[in-house]
Amino acid sequence: MGVPALVYGDAALSAFELDFLEHGRRRRQPLGQGWRTPFEAVEPVRDFRWTKGVESFAGWYYCATSRDHVGYESWLERDQLILMDRDPQVVGIASQPFWLHWHDGIRRRRHAPDYFARLADGRGRVVDVRADDRVDDAAAESFEATELACRAVGWEFVRAGTPEPVFMANVRWLARYRRRRCLRWLITARLLEAFEEPAPLVEGVLAAGDRLAVLPVLFHLMWSGVLTADLRGELLHDHSTVWKERSR
């Protein structure tokens, strides 16, 4: 038994509690009272573990969205963090934002989701990262409880698994150029003109100027979605077809 019936519907607002840090102070409130907290800006509720010899690998990622470092506890969490950083819907991200407390009918339980993302329309998105083959019964129950709590306050809940490898490899590469310092307006204008119609990557780059100066700008524009390519079909290369995103 992971989640008792009482947490369904409006009862979840009092059945769940949020335990979080705000301006260095620990706070614990019923879900119905605490959910309006700007969790995209809170401190992590627990330390990241750097233990020699373990499978996971913790670290800090500079998030272009929030212009600050956000922690991760595994390569899979880092990949999800990169994907959220590139998502135009996401305007803020925090890791380990709160402990969610509840009683499953037998004992008290708690779970700290991996991320909280604030969306451009003001909604929240709670993200847990776990590969499909690593979701045991305890994790599944925690995810179910978290989803119910999120539903009660209008947040999205996402359990993210392993991303498609070719796509993720391409996005990791583009993430190297996520910082705005890669942007050069004169080169940007030349690239937008060069890729007004779909063209091979190398042709557009050479049309815009010196390759070493142009490539960082190109990859930044691809990171931000101004220019695009087929990131899922193959790894980026000189002859990848690049084009301007028409919806922007």
Phi, psi and omega in degrees: 000118182256323185222116180288161184300333186296343184274359178282149177069209185296337180299338180297333182298332177252338182286332177259150173232148176251129181239115189210170177254132178223117183054040176081359181251138179279132180229147177222121185221154172301149180307317182296340180261324189266352189291341180280356177301140177285079186293345176290351183240007183275166177277154176299142182277350175215157182287150173279142186261120174249094184242124181297132175092355180274160182291321183284162182221114183268157178184188179238137180242130176284115184268115180294331181296311183261354181055044179205168178274137179236135185277157173217159184243002178200164176298325180294319176295320178298318179299317179295324177297318177299316181296320178292322180298329181272346184286118182295343178285337187269127180243355178197145183218137172224148179256149181047057191287332182196161165268131172261122181251142174200171176243127185269012181097346178237316183211167177281141181232159172210154181208135175254108177299158183287320184216153165237129178242135173265132182264160185298332180273006176097345180287164175255152174228123178259131187235127169248136184247120180199128176298149184306319184281001179249009180269097178272183184299318182296317179294318180300320179294319178296319179294322179297315180297317180297319179297320179296317178297317180298316181299325183294333182247009176082016174275154168279150170235133180230128168256107185268133178256210182279124180288161178298129193296319181293313178302314183294322178298318178295318182291324175301318180297313181296330181297338176298339186246026186285336184288145184293345178296343177283348186276128175231118192295321180295316178293323177303313180299320180293320180292319179297324177289318182296327183252025175303323171244148181307136182208157175300143184308310186295326180294316179294322179297311181294329177291335183270347179141205181294132186303316183294328179279328187276322187303315178300324179292316178302311183293327175295318179294327176286324175300316184278352176089004176292318171248154183216169178203175176281098183274350184262334187279327182198164176291144179300140177208179186304327185256013172298137178282127180241144178211164180277135180286118188286335186283351183266000000 
